[in-house]
């Protein structure tokens, strides 16, 4: 009987603890941080400024469109990710809640490699947009108002 009473007291505590997280709670209309991390790692150079810029562009894109359609980094085969690199991407994502937008509202981007190797017809959309930043070999764009 004593064991059963102990278990009855312990179960709610375990259930509460299981739901706890070190990450801030996500709102229903926010991008989940695990998806954001994968996109940041797949799309950016792995430096702090490049990751921070990509985090902002992803956040802007998701806020405007409600999805990450066309973000090829989500399908990137990036192999084993060390905990330090994953932590850098997570930090970049969470810093968007506390810092200024370094991309100035960009929702699209192209790397230097894209500009030199992609067919012009695939990147023609950029001519209708304004380049807002160049960070870590990546050009960031937003729609012209």
N, C-alpha and C positions, 0 to 999 in steps of 0.2 A: 504494500500500500504506500509506504514511504517513497519507493522508487517511482510509482505512478504519479504521485503528487509532484515530485521533482521534475519528471518528464513533462508534465502539464505546464509547469512554470518555464521550463527551458525551451519548449517548442516555439512560443511566440518570439522569444529573443533570437533564436536561430533564423526564423523567417524574416525578422527585421534586418538582421545582420546580412543575410543573403541578398537583400535588395539594395544595400548600401554600395556606393561607388565613389571613387576618388574624382571622377569627372563631374562637372556641373550637369544638372539635369537638362536634357534637350527638350525643346518645345516641339510640338507636333509639326510645325512648319520649318524646322531647322534641319540641316543636313547632319546625319549621324557622323560622329567624329571618326569612326573606323573607315567609312567610305571616303571621308575627306583625306585621311592619312594616306590611303592607297592612291588616291588621285594626285596628291601632292608629290608623293614619291615617284609616281609614274610619269609625271609631267615636268618636274623641275630638276634643275641641277641640285645637288645635295649640299648646298651652302645655306646658311641662315637667311641672307637677304633674298635669295631666289625662292626658298620655301615660303617665306613670309609673303612675298609678292604673289606666288601661286595660290596661297591660302586665301588672299584677298580676292583674287580674280575668281576663284571657285565660289566663294561666298557671294560675290556680286552676281555671278551667273545663276546660282541657285535661287537667289532672292528675286531675280528678274523673271526666270523661266519656270522655276519650281522643279527642275530636274538637271541632270548633268549630261544630257544627250549630246553626243559628239566628243566627249572627253575621252580620248583614246588611252590616256594614262590608267584608266580603270581596268583596261584589259592588258596592260603592260606586264610582261614576264620579267619581274624585277628580281627574281631569285630570293635567296635567303636575306632577310632584312635583320641586321643586328639591332639590339635594343637601343643603342645610342642613336642610330639613324631614325628609328621609329619615334623615339622620344623627341628628337629635333622637329620632326614633322608634326607631332602632337602639340608641341610648344608653339609652333608657327600657327597652327589652327586656332588654339585658344587665345593667342595674342590678338587675333582679329577682334575679339570682344573688348580689348582695352587700348588699342592703338589706332592711329590714323591710317586711312587707306592709302598705301604707297602706290597703288596702281591708278588712283584717281577715278575710280568707277569702272575700270575695265571689266569686260565680260568675256573677252576673247584674247587669244595670244597666238603667237607664232615664234618659233625659235629661229636663230640664224640658219640652222640646217634646213628648216622648212622653206625659208625664203630662197635658198640657193638650189634645193633639190626637188621641190614639189612642182607639179605642173602648174603653170600660171592660172589655168581655169579653176583649180582647186582652192587657190588663195586669193582670187579676185575680190572676194567679199571685203578684204581689208581696205580697198580703195574707197569704199562707202563709209568707212569708219575713221575715227580720229585716234592716232597713236598717242597714248597718254604716258607711257613709261617704257624704259629699256633697262631691265634688271637681269643680270646673270645670263646673258646671251639670249634673252627672250624679249620680244616686243609685245606690249600690251595695248589693247584697243578697246574703245567704247563707241557706242552708236553716237552719231552726230545728232544733236537736238535741233 
